[in-house]
Amino acid sequence: MIGLTFFGSLGTSAFAGLEFEETHIKIEADPAQDKIPVTFKFKVTGENAVTVKEIQTTCGCIKAETDKASYEPGESGQVDSLFTVGSFEGEHIKSMYVINSDAATGKIPLRITINVPKLFEIEPEVQKWKVNEEPLPKKINFKVLHKDPVEILSLTLSRKSFTAMFKEIVKGREYEITLTPSSTNKPILGALSVHTNCAIERHKRKLVIFSVSRR
C-alpha cells in the first residue's frame, strides 16, 4: 500500500476453525492519508463451513467487512477495514471482533496499532487565565515537525475579548503566538484558529483552546 509502513504483527493465530495470518497489525501512516485500509487474511482450517455474522468495531473511525458471508473448509477469506484518520495524531490502538458461527471461535479479536505522525508541536495546547488575574499576554510556541516547512498565514479568534498576533522565529519552522485578553473578570472559553499554508488539506488549520476559569 502506498504511504503505509507495516511493522508486522503478532504472527499467525488459530482460533479452532479459523486461522488468521495476523491478528495485530502495526502501521506507520503517511501524514497526507485521511483513509487507511487494513486487511486481515484468514483460512478455514476446521471441518465445518463458517459464516461471519458481523464485525463489531470499538470506534466509529473504523468500518470493516468480510469479502463474503460464508466460507467452506479450506477456503480463504479476508476482513477489509478502513480507518478514518480525522483529527487523530500519535499512536492509537483500535480493536474489532469477528462474530461467526463457529461455536469455538464465536468472537475473534483483531487489533490495529496506527501511528499518525504529528506535523506540529503546540505548547501549551491550552492557554489559561484565572478569573480576575491580571490580563497580561501569554505566549504559545508553534513548531513545525513536518519534513516540509509550513508558514502561519493568519490567526482567527472565536472571542472578541481576546487579541492574537504571531512572530516568526525560524521561517517555516518555528513561530511565537501572543494571546491577550481584554479582561479576565468572568469565565470564558474560546478557540484560536491558526491558518497555515500546509500542503495537506486537513492540516491547514490547527486549533488552540484558551480559557478564563475560576480554578
N, C-alpha and C positions, 0 to 999 in steps of 0.2 A: 504494500500500500504506500502510495506517495505521501510523504510528510509524516510518516509514523516510524518510530523505532521500537521494535518489540524486544523486551528484555527476558522473554521466556515465561515459564510457568512452573507450577508445582509438579509437572510431569503427568504421565498417563495415569488416569484414575478409573477404576472399575466399580460400578455400582450394580452388582449381580448381573442383570440382563443388559445393562448399558455400559459401554466403556468410552470415556472421553479422552481425547488426546491431551487436553488441557482443561483444568477447572479453575485456574487462576492465571490470567494474562496481564502482564505489566506493559504499559505503553508510555512512551515519551512523545507527547503531542507536539505538532508544529504550531507555533503561535498564531498562524493565519487560519488554522482549522476551526470551523464552527461545528461541524458534524464529524464524528469519529466512528467508523464502522469497526466492529469487533466480532469475529466468528469463532464459535466453539464447535469443533467437529467430534462426532461420536460414531460408534458402531454397535449394533445389537448383537451381543455375544451370547445371549440366553437362547433357550429353545422355543420361546414364545414371541409372537409379534408384540410390539409395544406401540401404544397410542399416546401421543403427547396431548394432554387435556388443556393445559395452559402454561404460560410462563409468567410468574409473579416477579415484579421488579420492586425494589425498595426506594426508588426515586423516580419522579416524573421526568427526569432528564434522560432516562433510558427507555427505549422502545425495543422489544425483542419478539421474534417469532421463529418457528422452525420452517424448513423448506417444504415440509408437508406434514400431515397429521399422523399417519401410521407408518410403521416400519416393520418389515419382515425379518426373521432371524438371518443374521449375516449381512443385513443391509446397512449402509452408511447414511448418515444424515448430518445436519448442522443446525445450530442455533445462531441466527443472524441478529445481532443487536446494533443499535445506533445510539451513541452518546452525544447529546447536545451540550456543547461547552458553555454557552451563555456567558455568565459572569464568573465562572469558576476559574480559580488560579491556584497554583501549588498542587500538592498531591492529594488525590481523592480516591477512596475505595468504595466501589459500588457493587452491590450484590443482586443476584436474581436466582429464582428457583424454578427448575423444570418439574412440573407436576405431570406425572404419567401414570399409565395403567398397570405397571408392574408393581405388585404388592411389596416387593423387597426394595424397590428403588423409587417409591412414590414421590419423593421430594428431593431432587438433586441440587445442591448449592453450586452456583458458579460465581466467580468474583473477578472484577476488573479493577486494577490499580492504574489510574491515569495521572500522569504528571503534566500539568498545563503550565508552561513557563510564564513567569511574571515579567512583564515588559517594563514596569515602573515600580520604583520604591518611593512611597509617600510616607513621610514621618513628621508629625503624627498623622494617622489616618482620620482621627477625630480630634479637633481642637476645641478646648473648653474654657469657659469663664464661669465664675460663680456669681450669683445674684449680688449686686452692689459692690462687686470687685471693681477696682479702677479700670476703666475701659481702654486699656493700653493695647497697642498692636501686638500680635503674636505671629511667629514665623512657622512656615510649613516648608520642609525640604522636599523637592521633587527631583528624583534621579531617574535617568533613562537606563534601563538594564538591557534593552534590546540591542542586537548587533548593529542595527542601523540607527543613526541619530534621529531624534524626534524633537521638534520645537513646539513650545507653547505659543499658540496664536492669540488666545483671549481667555478671559475669565468671566463667568456669569454667576450671580448670586441669587438665591431664592428669597432672600430677605433684604428689603431696602434699608434696614437699620444697620447694615454692615457694608464696608467697602473692602475691596481687594485689589492688589497690584502684584506684579511679578517682576523679578530681576534675573537676568541671565548671568549665571556664574561661569558655566562652560557651555559654549554653543552646542545645542543639540544633545547635551548630556546632563546638565545639572542646572536647576533653577531654584530660586528662593521666592516663595509667595508670602506676602504680608496680608494678614486679615485683621480688620479693625472694627469693633463695634462702636456705634454712636452712643450707646447706653447699655448698662447691664442691670437696669432697675427691675426687670421682670424676666421670668424664664422664657427661653426661645429655642427653637430647633430649626436648623436650616442646612442647606447644601450648597457647596461651591462646585461648579462645573468647570473643569479645566479642559479647554478645547485645544487639541493638538493637530499637527499635520501628519500623524501616523498613517502609513500606507495601508494598514489593516483597519478596515471599517469599524469593527466592533471595539477597537482600542482608541478611536479618535477622541473620545470623551471619557475623562475619569472624574469620579466624584470624591469630594472630601466633605465629611459631616462636621458641623460646628454647633455649639450649644452654649446657652447660658442657663445654668441649673442652680437649684438650691443646695445641692450637695457638692 
